[in-house]
């Protein structure tokens, strides 16, 4: 089937986990009786995880810019758990991207090994690098709130015909105007805001749907998340979390027969706890009324390594996007986005979205 060539925008924890995971499956890091452990699809349309290779990378941090990608993914402030053996040497060197709105001012109040340190370097010509690298798909892994920077990179991708998997809550792929741009350019895209494999959003949606299907009226709910990576530090600036909260809230509201009033639903990042590093802890609560109007409530605590949890989903998004490229399909991939993203162009229940994705992979559904 050939290789799937990806470009990475933002060499942070999520990119590190994705690349480490690809190497883990390439070298056979599983035990003999655990083939395919942690994958939703081992073989997806003829592509296996090891068929994905990075051909370009962009960042702004001085500890990453100018370094080979196989070294940069381990550089601070990255703090995710290492998976398997260290990456083999890569010819890809991390290049300086435009800073724009990628770094929040409040981060300067924190220690160097916890925050971004912008490099004193001139940004490269992103479109030229993308074109010269031969990238098929660009992974958008910028910090939450990087609205200007995300749109800049995505426009560069459109200009040179590179597909986009938008992993952050900048609502572009789900925006009808941008969707038309992708269609006209004949470029498939997946977005916006990646779900985790077993994360706060997918669990919250499943529980909310369970309440609805079992006849329990949900009166109020919250989802409180804490973590210690740069994502959580970045989101201490609540101006940068508006799209994140919108994305996560919409993902849950879409499951309900009738959306909750704003004061009865709270979903979003809650605090930065440095010692948690890349571990994310989620506290869920749902309150409702069942038979005879009798009240009930449910509480759940979920603890996951945040970035590998994301990589378990993006590895399928990449391969689905490549299938669309092979088939000449342009525009937002509705089925793939609905199953793998929090804020897709159109929301579907996860059980239905999964069937749609399987139909897409099998070639029974165009997008």
C-alpha positions as CSV (number, residue, x, y, z in Angstrom):
1,X,0.0,0.0,0.0
2,X,3.0,2.3,0.4
3,X,3.7,4.8,3.2
4,X,1.5,7.5,4.6
5,X,3.6,10.6,5.0
6,X,2.6,13.0,7.7
7,X,3.7,16.4,8.8
8,X,3.5,17.4,12.4
9,X,2.6,20.9,13.7
10,X,3.5,21.0,17.3
11,X,6.0,18.4,18.6
12,X,4.4,18.0,22.0
13,X,3.2,15.1,24.1
14,X,0.6,14.0,21.6
15,X,3.0,13.9,18.7
16,X,5.5,12.1,20.9
17,X,3.0,9.4,21.8
18,X,1.9,9.0,18.2
19,X,5.4,8.5,16.9
20,X,6.5,6.3,19.8
21,X,3.3,4.2,19.3
22,X,4.0,3.7,15.6
23,X,7.5,2.5,16.5
24,X,6.1,0.3,19.3
25,X,3.9,-1.6,16.7
26,X,6.6,-1.6,14.1
27,X,9.1,-3.4,16.3
28,X,6.5,-5.7,17.8
29,X,6.4,-4.3,21.3
30,X,3.4,-6.5,22.3
31,X,3.6,-9.9,23.9
32,X,2.9,-12.8,21.6
33,X,-0.6,-13.2,22.8
34,X,-1.4,-9.4,22.6
35,X,-1.1,-8.7,18.9
36,X,-3.0,-5.5,18.1
37,X,-3.2,-4.5,21.8
38,X,-4.6,-1.0,22.1
39,X,-5.6,-0.6,18.4
40,X,-9.2,-0.2,17.2
41,X,-7.9,-1.5,13.8
42,X,-4.7,-3.3,13.3
43,X,-5.2,-3.3,9.5
44,X,-7.3,-0.4,8.3
45,X,-8.0,-0.5,4.5
46,X,-4.6,-2.2,3.9
47,X,-2.6,0.1,6.1
48,X,-0.9,-0.9,9.4
49,X,0.5,1.5,12.0
50,X,4.0,1.0,10.8
51,X,3.0,2.4,7.4
52,X,2.9,5.9,8.8
53,X,6.1,8.0,8.7
54,X,6.8,11.6,9.6
55,X,8.4,13.6,6.8
56,X,8.2,17.1,8.3
57,X,7.8,18.8,11.7
58,X,7.2,22.3,13.0
59,X,7.5,23.8,16.5
60,X,8.6,27.0,18.2
61,X,10.4,25.8,21.2
62,X,14.2,26.3,21.4
63,X,14.7,22.8,22.8
64,X,13.1,21.3,19.7
65,X,13.7,23.6,16.7
66,X,16.8,22.5,14.8
67,X,16.9,19.0,16.4
68,X,16.2,15.7,14.7
69,X,12.6,14.6,15.3
70,X,13.7,11.4,17.1
71,X,15.4,13.6,19.8
72,X,12.9,16.4,19.9
73,X,9.9,14.3,20.9
74,X,11.7,13.6,24.2
75,X,12.7,17.2,24.9
76,X,11.1,19.3,27.7
77,X,8.5,20.3,28.4
78,X,7.2,17.0,27.0
79,X,6.4,14.7,29.9
80,X,4.4,11.8,28.6
81,X,5.2,8.2,29.4
82,X,7.7,6.5,27.1
83,X,6.4,3.6,25.0
84,X,8.8,0.9,24.0
85,X,12.3,1.5,22.7
86,X,13.5,4.9,21.7
87,X,12.9,6.0,18.2
88,X,15.4,5.1,15.5
89,X,17.3,8.0,13.9
90,X,15.2,10.2,11.7
91,X,16.4,12.5,8.9
92,X,13.5,14.9,9.7
93,X,14.7,18.1,11.5
94,X,12.1,20.1,13.5
95,X,11.7,23.5,11.7
96,X,10.7,26.9,13.2
97,X,7.0,27.7,12.6
98,X,5.4,31.1,13.1
99,X,4.7,32.0,16.7
100,X,1.4,33.9,16.2
101,X,-0.9,33.1,19.1
102,X,0.7,29.8,20.0
103,X,2.1,30.8,23.4
104,X,0.0,32.3,26.2
105,X,1.7,35.1,28.2
106,X,0.8,33.5,31.6
107,X,3.2,30.6,30.9
108,X,6.3,32.9,31.6
109,X,5.4,32.7,35.3
110,X,6.2,29.0,35.4
111,X,9.6,27.1,35.4
112,X,11.4,26.6,32.1
113,X,10.9,22.8,32.1
114,X,7.2,23.2,32.4
115,X,6.5,25.9,29.7
116,X,7.3,26.8,26.1
117,X,10.5,28.7,25.4
118,X,10.2,30.3,22.0
119,X,13.3,30.0,19.8
120,X,15.1,33.1,18.4
121,X,14.8,31.9,14.8
122,X,13.1,33.0,11.6
123,X,10.0,31.0,10.7
124,X,10.4,28.8,7.6
125,X,8.2,28.9,4.5
126,X,5.6,26.4,5.7
127,X,4.0,25.8,2.3
128,X,7.4,25.1,0.7
129,X,8.4,22.7,3.4
130,X,5.0,20.9,3.1
131,X,5.4,20.7,-0.7
132,X,9.0,19.6,-0.7
133,X,8.4,16.9,2.0
134,X,5.7,15.2,0.0
135,X,3.4,15.1,3.0
136,X,0.0,13.6,2.5
137,X,-1.5,14.6,5.8
138,X,-0.8,17.3,8.3
139,X,-1.4,16.7,12.0
140,X,-2.5,19.9,13.9
141,X,-1.2,19.5,17.5
142,X,-1.0,23.2,18.4
143,X,-1.8,24.4,22.0
144,X,-5.5,25.0,22.7
145,X,-6.5,28.5,21.8
146,X,-4.0,28.9,18.9
147,X,-6.8,30.1,16.6
148,X,-4.7,32.3,14.3
149,X,-1.8,29.8,14.0
150,X,-4.1,26.8,13.4
151,X,-5.9,28.6,10.5
152,X,-2.6,29.7,9.1
153,X,-1.3,26.1,8.9
154,X,-4.6,24.7,7.6
155,X,-4.7,27.3,4.8
156,X,-1.1,26.4,3.9
157,X,-2.3,22.7,3.6
158,X,-5.2,23.7,1.4
159,X,-2.8,25.7,-0.8
160,X,-0.5,22.8,-1.5
161,X,-3.1,19.9,-1.4
162,X,-2.2,18.4,2.0
163,X,-4.9,16.8,4.0
164,X,-5.6,17.9,7.6
165,X,-6.3,16.0,10.8
166,X,-7.2,18.8,13.2
167,X,-6.7,17.4,16.7
168,X,-7.4,20.7,18.6
169,X,-10.6,22.6,19.3
170,X,-10.2,25.3,16.7
171,X,-13.4,24.8,14.8
172,X,-12.3,24.7,11.2
173,X,-13.2,21.3,9.6
174,X,-16.7,21.6,11.2
175,X,-17.1,25.1,9.9
176,X,-19.3,25.0,6.7
177,X,-17.2,27.7,4.9
178,X,-14.0,25.9,5.5
179,X,-15.7,22.7,4.6
180,X,-16.5,24.1,1.2
181,X,-12.8,25.1,0.8
182,X,-11.7,21.5,1.4
183,X,-14.3,20.2,-1.1
184,X,-13.2,22.7,-3.8
185,X,-9.6,21.8,-3.2
186,X,-10.4,18.1,-3.4
187,X,-8.6,17.7,0.0
188,X,-10.1,15.4,2.7
189,X,-10.0,16.5,6.3
190,X,-10.9,15.1,9.7
191,X,-11.8,17.3,12.7
192,X,-12.3,19.0,15.0
193,X,-10.8,18.2,18.5
194,X,-9.8,14.6,18.8
195,X,-11.6,12.3,21.2
196,X,-9.5,10.0,23.4
197,X,-9.7,6.3,23.0
198,X,-11.3,5.9,26.5
199,X,-11.4,9.5,27.7
200,X,-13.7,11.9,29.5
201,X,-15.8,12.8,26.5
202,X,-16.4,9.3,25.1
203,X,-17.3,8.0,28.6
204,X,-19.5,11.0,29.4
205,X,-21.4,10.5,26.1
206,X,-21.8,6.8,26.8
207,X,-23.2,7.4,30.3
208,X,-25.5,10.3,29.1
209,X,-26.8,8.0,26.4
210,X,-27.4,5.2,28.9
211,X,-29.5,7.5,31.1
212,X,-31.5,8.7,28.1
213,X,-32.1,5.2,26.7
214,X,-33.1,3.8,30.1
215,X,-35.7,6.5,30.7
216,X,-33.8,8.6,33.3
217,X,-34.1,12.3,32.9
218,X,-30.7,14.1,33.4
219,X,-31.1,17.3,35.4
220,X,-27.5,18.4,35.6
221,X,-24.0,17.1,35.0
222,X,-20.4,18.1,35.2
223,X,-17.0,16.9,33.9
224,X,-14.0,18.3,35.8
225,X,-10.5,17.5,34.4
226,X,-7.1,18.0,35.9
227,X,-3.6,17.3,34.5
228,X,0.0,18.4,34.7
229,X,1.2,18.7,31.0
230,X,1.6,21.9,29.0
231,X,-2.0,21.5,27.7
232,X,-3.4,22.0,31.2
233,X,-0.9,24.7,32.0
234,X,-1.9,26.5,28.8
235,X,-5.6,26.2,29.6
236,X,-5.2,28.1,32.9
237,X,-5.8,31.1,30.6
238,X,-9.5,30.7,30.3
239,X,-9.6,33.0,27.3
240,X,-7.9,30.1,25.4
241,X,-10.4,27.5,26.5
242,X,-13.6,28.9,25.1
243,X,-13.5,26.7,22.0
244,X,-12.4,23.7,24.1
245,X,-15.4,24.0,26.4
246,X,-17.7,24.6,23.5
247,X,-16.4,21.5,21.7
248,X,-16.6,19.2,24.8
249,X,-20.0,20.5,25.9
250,X,-21.5,20.1,22.4
251,X,-20.2,16.5,22.3
252,X,-22.3,15.6,25.3
253,X,-25.3,17.8,24.6
254,X,-25.7,16.2,21.2
255,X,-26.5,12.9,22.9
256,X,-29.4,14.2,24.9
257,X,-33.0,14.4,23.6
258,X,-33.2,17.9,24.9
259,X,-30.1,20.0,25.7
260,X,-29.5,21.1,29.3
261,X,-29.7,24.7,30.3
262,X,-26.2,26.3,30.5
263,X,-26.3,26.4,34.3
264,X,-26.9,22.7,34.6
265,X,-24.0,21.5,32.5
266,X,-20.3,22.2,33.1
267,X,-17.6,20.5,31.1
268,X,-14.0,21.6,30.8
269,X,-10.4,21.7,32.2
270,X,-10.5,22.6,35.8
271,X,-6.9,22.9,37.1
272,X,-3.2,22.3,36.5
273,X,-1.5,19.9,38.9
274,X,2.2,19.7,37.9
275,X,3.0,16.4,39.5
276,X,0.3,14.6,37.4
277,X,2.5,15.3,34.3
278,X,0.7,13.7,31.3
279,X,-1.8,11.8,33.6
280,X,-5.3,13.2,33.3
281,X,-7.9,12.7,36.0
282,X,-11.5,13.3,35.2
283,X,-14.4,13.6,37.7
284,X,-17.8,13.0,36.3
285,X,-21.2,13.5,37.9
286,X,-24.7,13.0,36.5
287,X,-27.9,13.8,38.5
288,X,-31.3,12.7,37.3
289,X,-34.7,11.3,38.0
290,X,-35.9,7.8,37.2
291,X,-39.1,5.8,37.7
292,X,-41.7,7.8,39.6
293,X,-39.5,10.8,39.6
294,X,-37.2,9.3,42.2
295,X,-33.8,11.0,42.2
296,X,-30.5,9.3,41.5
297,X,-26.9,10.3,40.8
298,X,-23.8,8.7,39.5
299,X,-20.1,9.7,40.0
300,X,-17.1,8.4,38.2
301,X,-13.3,9.0,38.4
302,X,-11.3,8.2,35.3
303,X,-7.4,8.3,35.3
304,X,-5.6,8.0,31.9
305,X,-2.3,8.9,30.3
306,X,-3.6,11.7,28.2
307,X,-1.4,11.6,25.1
308,X,-1.3,7.9,24.3
309,X,-5.1,8.0,24.8
310,X,-5.2,10.5,21.9
311,X,-2.8,8.6,19.7
312,X,-5.0,5.5,19.8
313,X,-7.6,7.6,17.9
314,X,-5.4,9.7,15.6
315,X,-3.7,6.6,14.2
316,X,-7.1,5.6,12.7
317,X,-7.9,9.2,11.6
318,X,-4.6,9.3,9.6
319,X,-5.3,6.0,7.8
320,X,-8.9,6.9,7.0
321,X,-7.8,10.2,5.6
322,X,-5.3,8.4,3.4
323,X,-8.1,6.1,2.1
324,X,-10.1,9.2,1.1
325,X,-7.1,10.6,-0.7
326,X,-6.7,7.3,-2.6
327,X,-10.4,7.4,-3.6
328,X,-10.3,11.0,-4.7
329,X,-12.7,12.1,-2.0
330,X,-12.4,15.8,-0.9
331,X,-13.9,17.7,1.9
332,X,-14.7,16.9,5.6
333,X,-15.0,13.2,6.3
334,X,-18.4,13.1,8.1
335,X,-18.3,9.5,9.4
336,X,-14.7,9.5,10.5
337,X,-15.0,12.9,12.2
338,X,-18.2,11.9,13.9
339,X,-16.6,8.8,15.5
340,X,-13.1,10.2,16.2
341,X,-13.7,13.9,17.0
342,X,-15.5,15.9,19.6
343,X,-16.8,18.6,17.3
344,X,-17.4,17.0,13.8
345,X,-19.4,18.7,11.0
346,X,-22.4,16.6,12.1
347,X,-22.9,14.8,15.4
348,X,-24.1,11.1,15.6
349,X,-24.4,8.7,18.5
350,X,-21.1,6.8,18.8
351,X,-22.7,3.4,18.0
352,X,-24.0,4.8,14.7
353,X,-20.8,6.7,13.9
354,X,-18.8,3.5,14.4
355,X,-21.0,1.6,11.8
356,X,-20.6,4.6,9.4
357,X,-16.8,4.4,9.8
358,X,-16.7,0.7,9.1
359,X,-18.8,1.3,6.0
360,X,-16.4,4.0,4.9
361,X,-13.3,1.8,5.4
362,X,-15.1,-1.0,3.4
363,X,-15.8,1.5,0.6
364,X,-19.5,1.3,1.1
365,X,-19.7,5.0,2.1
366,X,-18.0,7.9,0.3
367,X,-17.3,10.0,3.3
